[in-house]
């Protein structure tokens, strides 16, 4: 079973990944192009976070699973937004 501390620490790492990805998205929108390396790194961070959430959810209790599910939705929403923006610029 996942401990409360491990879930909270992981949720904080996810929040950090979201903040970094939002910065890269914002920079790309302002410049009408983006630093491909940093943008890709941000997308990979979001993907890694989603995969880790899926793994952590297996050992989480109901409340933790709900928290992780909501975080996963946030990660995937931003990930989709960034992918669509990247596709639109190609």
ABEGO torsion letter per residue (X at the ends): XBBAAAAAAAAAAAAAAAAAAAAAAAAAAAAGBBBAAAAAAAAAAAAAAAAAAAAAAAABBAAAAAAAAAAAAAAAAAAAAAAAAAAAAX
